[in-house]
Amino acid sequence: MNLSPRKFPTTNLSDTLVVVPDELEGNDVFRRLADVCQAPLVAQCSFEPSAFEEKHVIACGHLANNVAIARLYNGRHC
């Protein structure tokens, strides 16, 4: 078996969006993450799926509390 190293494209953090569960929009940890990435922080209720085509999405939370994660899961497994 020939295993070659995987190559990943460079991520430009200026094209990043942080999507968080609605109830955690004011959470300090998520605010710091968004600040470090210089990215907007968006509550999942305001998330537009078209953002996946335009930005690198950092989705925080889990399947039950973040529509961005649910969209990724359903796109992969359904």
PAZAPA-4460 file (N, C-alpha, C; in steps of 0.05 Angstrom, whole numbers, plus 32768, in hexadecimal, padded with zeros to 4 digits):
% residues 78
    n_x    n_y    n_z   ca_x   ca_y   ca_z    c_x    c_y    c_z   seq   type   mol
   8011   7FE9   8000   8000   8000   8000   8012   8019   8000     1      M     A
   800C   802B   7FEE   801B   8044   7FEC   800C   805B   7FFA     2      N     A
   8017   8064   8010   800A   807A   801F   801B   8093   801B     3      L     A
   800F   80A6   800E   801D   80BF   800A   8012   80D4   801D     4      S     A
   8022   80E7   8024   8018   80FC   8037   8001   810B   802B     5      P     A
   7FEE   8111   803C   7FD7   8121   8033   7FDE   813E   8032     6      R     A
   7FD3   814B   801E   7FD8   8168   801B   7FBE   8177   8020     7      K     A
   7FC0   818B   8031   7FA8   819B   8037   7FAD   81B7   802D     8      F     A
   7F99   81C4   8022   7F9C   81DF   8019   7FA0   81F2   8031     9      P     A
   7FAE   8208   802C   7FB2   821C   8040   7F97   8228   8048    10      T     A
   7F93   822C   8061   7F7A   8238   806B   7F7F   8256   8070    11      T     A
   7F70   8267   8064   7F72   8283   8069   7F5E   828B   807E    12      N     A
   7F67   8292   8096   7F55   8297   80AC   7F44   82B1   80A7    13      L     A
   7F4B   82C1   8094   7F3A   82D8   808F   7F20   82D0   8081    14      S     A
   7F1F   82B7   8078   7F06   82AD   806C   7EF8   829A   807E    15      D     A
   7EF9   829E   8098   7EEF   828C   80AC   7ED5   8297   80B9    16      T     A
   7EC4   8285   80C1   7EAB   828C   80CF   7EA8   8278   80E6    17      L     A
   7EA3   8282   80FE   7E9F   8271   8116   7E81   8270   811B    18      V     A
   7E76   8257   811A   7E5A   8253   811F   7E56   8244   813A    19      V     A
   7E47   8250   814B   7E43   8245   8166   7E26   8240   816D    20      V     A
   7E20   822F   8180   7E05   822B   8189   7DF9   8246   8193    21      P     A
   7DDF   8249   818F   7DD2   8263   8196   7DD8   826B   81B3    22      D     A
   7DD5   8258   81C5   7DD8   825E   81E2   7DF5   8264   81EA    23      E     A
   7E08   825F   81D8   7E24   8263   81DF   7E31   827A   81CF    24      L     A
   7E20   828A   81C3   7E2B   82A0   81B2   7E3C   82B4   81C3    25      E     A
   7E35   82B7   81DC   7E44   82CA   81ED   7E5B   82BD   81FC    26      G     A
   7E60   82A3   81F7   7E75   8294   8206   7E90   82A0   8200    27      N     A
   7EA0   82A4   8215   7EBB   82B0   8213   7ECE   829F   8202    28      D     A
   7ECC   8285   8204   7EDE   8273   81F4   7ED9   8277   81D7    29      V     A
   7EC0   8277   81CF   7EB9   827A   81B2   7EC0   8296   81A8    30      F     A
   7EBC   82AA   81B9   7EC3   82C6   81B2   7EE1   82C8   81AE    31      R     A
   7EF1   82BB   81BF   7F0E   82BC   81BC   7F17   82AE   81A3    32      R     A
   7F0A   8297   819D   7F10   8289   8184   7F0B   829B   816C    33      L     A
   7EF4   82A7   816B   7EED   82B9   8155   7F01   82D1   8153    34      A     A
   7F09   82DB   816A   7F1C   82F2   816B   7F37   82E9   8160    35      D     A
   7F40   82D2   8168   7F5A   82C8   815F   7F5A   82C4   8141    36      V     A
   7F44   82B9   8137   7F41   82B4   811A   7F39   82CD   810A    37      C     A
   7F33   82E3   8119   7F29   82FB   810D   7F11   82F5   80FB    38      Q     A
   7EFF   82E4   8107   7EE8   82DB   80F8   7ECE   82E3   8106    39      A     A
   7EB9   82E7   80F6   7E9F   82ED   8102   7E95   82D4   8112    40      P     A
   7E87   82D9   8127   7E7B   82C4   8137   7E5D   82C5   8131    41      L     A
   7E51   82AF   8129   7E35   82AE   8121   7E27   8298   8131    42      V     A
   7E0F   829F   813C   7DFF   828B   8149   7DF4   8278   8133    43      A     A
   7DF0   825F   813A   7DE8   824B   8126   7DCD   8252   811A    44      Q     A
   7DBC   8260   8129   7DA1   8268   811E   7DA4   827B   8107    45      C     A
   7DBA   8289   8105   7DBF   829D   80EF   7DD1   8292   80D9    46      S     A
   7DDA   8279   80DC   7DED   826E   80C9   7DDF   8267   80AE    47      F     A
   7DEC   8270   8099   7DE2   826A   807E   7DF4   8254   8072    48      E     A
   7DE8   823D   806A   7DF8   8227   805F   7E0A   822F   8047    49      P     A
   7E03   8244   8039   7E14   824D   8022   7E30   8256   802C    50      S     A
   7E32   825B   8046   7E4C   8263   8051   7E61   824E   804D    51      A     A
   7E59   8234   804B   7E6C   821F   8047   7E7B   8222   802C    52      F     A
   7E6E   822F   8019   7E7A   8233   7FFF   7E8C   824B   7FFE    53      E     A
   7E89   825D   8011   7E97   8277   8011   7EAD   8279   8026    54      E     A
   7EAB   826A   803B   7EBD   826E   8052   7EC5   8253   805E    55      K     A
   7EDA   8254   806E   7EE1   823E   807F   7ED0   8240   8098    56      H     A
   7EC0   822C   809E   7EAE   822D   80B4   7EB9   821D   80CC    57      V     A
   7EBB   822A   80E3   7EC2   821D   80FC   7EA8   821A   810A    58      I     A
   7E9E   8201   810C   7E84   81FC   8118   7E89   81F1   8135    59      A     A
   7E7F   81FF   8149   7E82   81F8   8165   7E68   81EC   816F    60      C     A
   7E6B   81D9   8181   7E53   81CC   818D   7E51   81AF   8185    61      G     A
   7E39   81A6   8181   7E35   818A   8179   7E1D   8188   8166    62      H     A
   7E17   8170   815D   7E02   816C   8149   7DE7   8177   8151    63      L     A
   7DE0   8176   816B   7DC6   817E   8174   7DC3   819C   8178    64      A     A
   7DD9   81AB   817A   7DD6   81C7   8180   7DE3   81DA   816C    65      N     A
   7DEC   81CF   8155   7DF8   81E0   8141   7DF0   81D6   8125    66      N     A
   7DE1   81E5   8117   7DD7   81DE   80FC   7DEE   81DA   80E8    67      V     A
   7E04   81E8   80EC   7E1B   81E5   80DA   7E27   81C9   80DD    68      A     A
   7E29   81BF   80F5   7E33   81A4   80F9   7E1F   8190   80EE    69      I     A
   7E05   8194   80F3   7DF1   8182   80E8   7DF2   8181   80CA    70      A     A
   7DF7   8198   80BD   7DF9   8198   80A0   7E11   8189   8096    71      R     A
   7E28   818B   80A4   7E40   817C   809D   7E3B   815E   80A0    72      L     A
   7E2E   8157   80B7   7E29   813B   80BC   7E16   812F   80A7    73      Y     A
   7E00   813D   80A2   7DED   8132   808E   7DF8   8131   8072    74      N     A
   7E09   8144   806B   7E16   8143   8051   7E29   812C   804E    75      G     A
   7E34   8123   8063   7E48   810D   8062   7E3A   80F2   8065    76      R     A
   7E25   80F0   8075   7E1A   80D6   807B   7DFE   80D0   806F    77      H     A
   7DF2   80E3   8061   7DD8   80DE   8056   7DD8   80DD   8038    78      C     A
***
